[in-house]
């Protein structure tokens, strides 16, 4: 099936069709709720409604968290599909498809099509990879453009073809518009390491390299300059200082941790085939004698080390290295199937045990969340994966690695379809915003004291005024009948001085805060 001689091109396209279904089917079934999704989706809506492609705002206030690329794509999707969760996530899924396509193409170019298929298979089975590309966040755009930029850059370093340099410059410029300077700094460091390793110094003084730099600046810089002018430097300061330098130097929003956490993110993120890591390390001499695979190894190492050093640690940070780690894992799988390397069977046992633990852990974790405890049974549907693995590896016990890999891919495809299309939407529909938004929309005036769940703003057609002043809130309530206040339990005691009646109290799903909604001008209970 997958040897160089028997591999057929349509195998990849069949996998690509399955991947399209996994990424796009029921893409809008999960409500917009996660903080980043809510703010990104709403920011794009406000830019669209204000016909302003320069200044990002959320709830009418300047948002300095991210550059604009994903907003532009979301705005385009809103025009096509309407302002829906599906539209907000649509181009994220497209970026996932393109990332797999590009990874396949360059592996095929520098190795062979069968190896490219195995690389695509590693990504298409990775739950974390698939999950990220079904979110309305900037990371899918960053991952795709860095992937294309690094692969095309490697191709240019090997062949010196102008088209490769053009692709590299455009891709890294787009990546910079997706998430800022990290999109040029880390790929640039990877290229520099490769140039030093292979002593390719003359390329740095070529006209092709100079033209690439010029193209990069022509694409990447204008928006940053425009937003600097439009906000008197406020956006630039907020983004580069607060969301770049401070995130690197200090843990932000409680997302810190031991330096090995980043390695753990990558190890778990590329399950199931990361279970072969020990065997991949044993076969490293066979693998890394190829320049393409060695370059991929440098990319993985650079991203993992950098984000291990960074004080702020999140699972999505090292994700741009996933396609390059997938090349290493995918080529190992290709060699294993073709008998060029060997492997012990313990990765299969690790994988089976891990997938048995997941549904059980998920069941008890959901059971502890008051808002979702009644749907904790949904986690048990994920047993579809370990049952298949156990049945094949411990009962049938075939010795054919090609069949074993096929079973892993089949089991995890079912796992991902079940988890992403059904478990996740059912679970996250239990959030407080979904449970109360119909009630909230019945009120003419909606205010917030101190803070509120940002997902409310996505489902409302107007800004939510926010205050930390009790006299100001009282003035609003006195001057506007039929008013509602959204806040958190932290501030309930502060608001006791006002004539308010509790409408709803719901814990924010898998978060610390609890959302409280009051209505104004209510008569005290007798």
N, C-alpha and C positions, 0 to 999 in steps of 0.2 A: 504493500500500500504506500509506503513512504520512503522507499529507497530511491536514490537518484534516478535509477533506470525505470522504475515503475510508477513514479509520482506523476500525477496528471494535474494540469493547471486548474481544472474545475474543482479539485479538492479545496483549494483556497477559497474559491468563490462560494462554494457551499458553506464553508465555515463563516465567511463574511456575511452571507445571508442570515445565518443563525445569529451572528453577533448583532446584526441590524435589528432583529426581532427583540433580542435581549435588551438592547439599549433604548429602543423606541417604543416598544409595547407598554401600555399603561404608564407612560412617562408622566402624565399629569394626574395620576390616581392619588399620589401622595400630596396632601395640601402643602402650600408654602408655609413653613413653620420655623425651621432651623434659622437661627439668628442671621447667619451670613446670607442664606438664600433670601430671607425676607428683605434685608437691607439692599442687596444687590438688585433683586427683582423690582423693588419699589423705586430705587434710584433710577433705573433705566426707564420706568414709567414716567417719572417726573421730568426727566430730560426730554422724553418724547412729547409729553403734554405741553412742556414749556418751549418746544422747538429749539432746544439749547443743547448743542453737542459739545460744549466746552466745560460748563460748570456742573459737576455732579452734586445733587442734593438728595437728602433723605428727610422726609417730613418738613420740607421747606428750608432745612439747614444744610450748610456746606458739608459734604462728606469727603474726607481726605484719605479714606482707607485704601482705595485702589485707583489705578489709572483706568482709562475709559473703554478699552477694547471690548470687554464682554458686554458693557452697556450698549455699544453700537450694534453688536450682534443681537442682543435681546430686543432692542428697538426695532430692528428689521423683522424679527420674528413676531413681535406684537402687531406690526402692520399686516403681516400675512395671516396669522392665526388668531389675533385678538389678544387681549391682555390676560392671559391664563397661565397657570403653572406649566402646562405643556409648552407653551411658547417660550417662557423664561428658560426652560431647560433644553429646548430643541437643538440649538447649535452646540451645546455642550456634548450632546450625544453624537452629533456629526463630527465633532473634534475627536471623539473616541474612535469612531470608524476610520477617520483619516490617519490617526496615530498608528493604528494596526496596519493600515494599508501601506504607510510609509515604512514601517518597520519590516514588513514583508518585502517590499520593493528593494530596499538597500541590502537586506540579507541575501536576497536572490541575486542581486548584482555582484556582491563581493564573495558569496559562497555558492549557494545553489538554491533552487526553488523549493526543494524538499525541506531544507533547513529553514527557509523563510516561513514555510507552513508551520513548522514546529514552534517558531518564535511567535507567530500569530496565535497559535493554540495556547501558549503560556499566558498571553495577555487576555485572550477571550475567556479563559477559565478563572482568572483572578477576580475574586469578589470585590476586593477593595478598588481595583482599577475600574471595574464596571460601575460600582457605586458612585465613584467620584465623577464619572462622565454622565451621570443622571442628576447632577446637582446644578443649580443656577449660581455658580461661583466662577471666579476667574481662572482657577487652576486648570480646567480642561483646555483652555486656550493657551495657557503658558506651556503645558505639557506638550501639546501638539507642535507649537512653533519652535520650542527648544529641541524637540525630537528631530524635526525637519532640518533645523539649523545646524545641529551637530552632525547628523548623518551627511547632509550636503557639504558641510565644511570638511569633514573627513574625506569625502569624495574629491573635493577641490585640492586638498593637500596631496592626494594620491595622483590626480590626473591633470590638474591645473586648467580644467575646462572653465571658461567664463560663465557658463550657465550655472555651474555649481556655486561659484562665488556670488552670483546674483541671488540664487535661492537662499544662500546662507545669510546674506545681508538683509534681505527682505524678511526672512523668518525671524531673525534675532531682533530686528526692529519691531516687528509685530509682538514678539514676546515681551519686549520692553514696554510696549503700550498695554500689555496685559497685566504686568506685575512689577515693573520698575527695574532698577539697576541690577538686581540679582540675575535678570534674564540675559545680560551681556557679561556680567562679571564671572559667573561660574563657567559658562561655555568658553569664554575667552581664556580662562585659566586652564581648562581641559585642552584647548588647542595649543596653548603655550607649552604645557607638559609634553604633548605629542611632538611638537617642533624640537624641543630640547632633546627628547629621547631619540628621535630619528635624525637629528642634526639637519633640519630643514630650514636653517636660518635665511637662505636667500629669498624664500617666499615672502618674508616680511618687508622686503624692499622691491617687490614687484608692482607693476602698474595695476594688475588685477586686484591685489590686496588693497591698494590705495583707493581704487574705484569702489571697492566693497565698503570701505569705511565711509566714503562720501555718501553712498546710497543709504547706508544705515542711518546717518545723521539726517538726511533729507526726509526720511520717513518717520523717525522716532522723535525728533526734537520739536517740530512745529506745535503739536498739541500741548506739550509741557510749557512752551513759551507762551502760548495763548492763554492757558489757565493761570499762569503766573501773572500775566497782565490783567486778566479779568478779575482776579481775586486779590490783587495787590500783594502777591507773594504768600498769601495765607495757605492756599492749597499746597504749594511746594514745601513750606515749612512743616505743615502737618503730616504730609506723606513721607518726606525724606527723613525727618527727625523722629517723629512719633512712631511711624509704622515701618521704619527700616532700621535706623541706628539704635533706637530704644529697644526694638524687638530682639536685636542681636545681642545687646549688652545686658538687658534685664528681662526676666520672664514677664510677659504681658498676659493679663487676664487669667492668671493662675496656670498658664501652660508652660511650666518648667519641667524639670526632671533630670535624672542621672544621664550622663552622656550616652550610655548604651541604649537609651530609649529609642533613639533614631534607628539604630540597627534593628531593634525589635520591630519597629514599624515596618521596615522593609521586609524582614523575614516573614512576618504575618501577612503583609500586604500582597505578597506574590505566592501565597498558598493557592493551589495545591502543589505546584511543581517546585517550590522552594524547599519542600521536604527532601529533595535530592541534593541539597547543598553540600552535605558531607561527602557524597560521591562525586560531586562536581569538583570539590577541592582536591580529591584524590586524582582526578583526571586532568588537573590544571595544566600539566605539561603538554598534553595532547591538544587541549583547547587553546591555550594562549600562545601557541606558536604561530597562529594566524594574526595578522596585523589588525584586521577588522574587529576581531574578538578582543584583542589586547586593548584597542582604543575604547571599546565598550566597557572594559574593566576599569580603565582610568576614569571614565565618566562616573561610573557607579561609586568608585572610591572617593572622588572629589566631592560629590553631593553628600554622601554619607558622612564624611569627615566634617565638612562645613556645617551641616545642620546638627551634628553632634556637639560642635563647639558653641553654636548659637544658644543663647540662654532660653529663648522661646522655642518650644518644641511642639509640633503638631504632626499628625499622621500624613497630612497632605504635603508637607514641606519637601521631603525627599522624592516625591512621586515623579518628577521629571526624569529620574534615573531608571524608572521601571522598564521602559522599552529596551534600555541597554542591558539591564540585568536579565530581561527576557531573552535577549540574543544569546547570552552565555548559557542560560538554562535550556533554551530551545535547541541550540546546537548540541548540547550534551544529550538531550533526548533523541535527537537525530542520530548521533553516533551510537547511542545505546541500542536503539532499534536496529541499526545496521551492524551491530556486533563489533564496532571499532573500539568501544569501551565496555566495561562491565559494571554491574552494580549489585550490591547486596539487596535483600528484600526489606530491610528495616524501614526505609522511607514509606513503604506501603503500610506498615504497621503504625508508624507515627501518624500518618494521614488518617487512618481509620479511627484511631483513638481520639485524635483531635476533633474529627467530625462527629463523634459520639458525644463528646463533652459539650460542644457548642449548643445543641438544642436544650440540653439539661441546664446549662448555665444561663441560657437565654430565658428559659421558663422561669427560673427562680429570680432572675433580675427583673423581669417584667412583673412578677408577682409582688415584688417589693414596691412597685410604683403604683400608688393608689389610683391614679387616673386610668391606668391600663390593666390593672390586675385581672379584670374580668375577661380579658382576651389573651391571657398568658398561654392558653392552650395553643395559640397560633405558632409558637416557637417549636412545638413538637412536630409540626409538619416538615421541619428541616431534617428529620430522621431519614428522609428519602435518600439522602446521600450516603450516610454511614451504612445503612442497610445494604445498599448496592455494593459498596466496597467490601463489606464483611462477607457478603454472600459469594463474591467472586474470588477474593484473595484467600479466604479461609475454608471455603467449601469446594469450589471448583479447582482452585490452586494451579492454574495454568502456568507454565514456565515461559511463555511467549511475551516478551516485553512490549511488542507492538500491541497486543491485545490488552495488556495491563494499562498502558498509556491511554488506549481508547476507552477503557472502562472508567479511568479517572476523569477523562474529559466528559464522558457522558454523565457520570454521577454529579460532577460539579456544574454542568450545564443545567441539570434539573434543580440542583441546589440553588443556583443563582436565579433561575426563573421563579422558583417558589419564593425565595427570599425577597427579591427585588420587586416582583410583580404583585405579590399577595401579602407576605408577612409585614414588610415595611409599610405599605399603605394602610393596612388595618391598624397597625400599632400606632403610627403617627397621626392617624385620624382621631386619636383620643386626646389630642392636645387641647388646652383651654381656649385657644382662639377658635378652633373649629366648633367647639361645644357652645360658644357664646356669641359668635359673630352675628347670627340671626337676631338675637336680642339686642346687641349693640346697634345694629343698623336701624332699629325702630326708634332710636333717639335722634332728635334734630341736632343737638349739640353734644360733642364728645370731647372731654378734656382728660388730661393726665396729671397726676400729682407725682412729681419727681421722675418717674420712669414708667414705661409700659412695654409689653411684649411687641417688638417691631412688626411681627406678622400681622397685627391688626391693621397697620397702615396699608398693607398690600390689598386688603379686602375692603377698604373704605375709599370713597371718592373725594376725600378732603383731608387736609392736614389735621393732626391732633395737637392742639396747643398744650404745652407742657410748662408747669410752673413748680417752683419749690417754695413759693410764698403762700402761706395760708390766707392772708388778707386778699391777695390777688385772686386766689381760687374762689373765695367767698364773693368777691365782686363779680366774677364771671357767672357764678350760680345765681346771684341776685338779679342779674341783668338778662339772663337767658333761661327761659323755662324749658322743660323737657330735656334736662341735661343729665349726662352720665359721666362718671369719673372712673378711669382705669388706673390702678396703682398696684402696689405690692403689699404684702402683709407687714413688711417693716414699718409702714407708715400709717397703719390702722389707728394706733393710739393717738397719733398727731391729729388725725382727722375727726376724732371724737367730738371736738368742739363744734362741728358743723352738723346741721340736720340732714343726715344721710341714712339711707337704708341699703343694706347689703342685697345685691341682686345675685351675685355668683362669687364663689371662691373655688378656684381650681389650681392645683399644683402644676407648675410648668414641667412638662414631660421630661424626665431624666435631667432636670436642672435643680438648682437650689431654691430659686424664688418661687413664690406662690402668687398668682394673679388674683386680685380682688376687684370687683366691680361694684360701685355704689351708684344709686340714683339719687338725685337731689330733690329737695322740697318734699321729702316724705314725712308723713306724720309719725311721731314716735309710737312705738308699739305699746299697747296698754298692758 
